[in-house]
Amino acid sequence: MDKLVNLPNKRYKSGIRNRAILAVLCYGGLRVGELLNLKLSDIKKKDNAIKVDNAKGNTSRLVYVPEYVFFLFVHDAL
């Protein structure tokens, strides 16, 4: 999975964004639709977690991701 996450070219802003997206999808287990529906308020910096509303089955869940994945997502992609 590391190879897949590191595929995007980090020299370009779009590559940095794509790398962060792939990391969250791979290591956080989010579905594409869940990722697309995220809001800034869903990011829980204190816990390295992402709140996913309306997950499969119309439920909410809190997804904990490794610290470096959270860093990629919050600092590089946003």
C-alpha positions, 0 to 999 in steps of 0.5 A, spaced: 500 500 500 505 504 501 507 504 493 500 506 491 500 512 496 507 514 494 505 514 487 503 521 486 508 526 484 509 530 490 512 536 486 505 538 484 500 541 489 495 536 485 500 530 487 500 532 494 493 532 495 492 525 491 497 522 496 493 525 502 486 522 499 489 515 497 492 515 504 486 516 508 482 511 503 487 506 504 489 506 511 483 509 514 478 505 510 473 510 508 469 509 502 470 514 496 463 517 497 464 518 505 471 522 503 467 526 498 462 528 503 467 530 509 466 537 512 472 541 515 468 540 522 469 532 521 476 532 522 478 531 530 485 534 530 486 532 538 484 524 536 487 523 529 480 521 527 475 523 522 468 523 523 464 519 518 457 521 518 452 517 514 456 511 513 454 505 510 447 503 514 445 511 515 450 510 521 456 515 524 463 512 525 469 515 528 475 513 524 482 513 527 488 514 522 495 513 523 499 520 525 502 520 519 496 519 515 492 524 519 498 529 518 498 528 510 491 529 510 490 535 514 497 539 513 498 537 506 491 536 502 487 542 506 
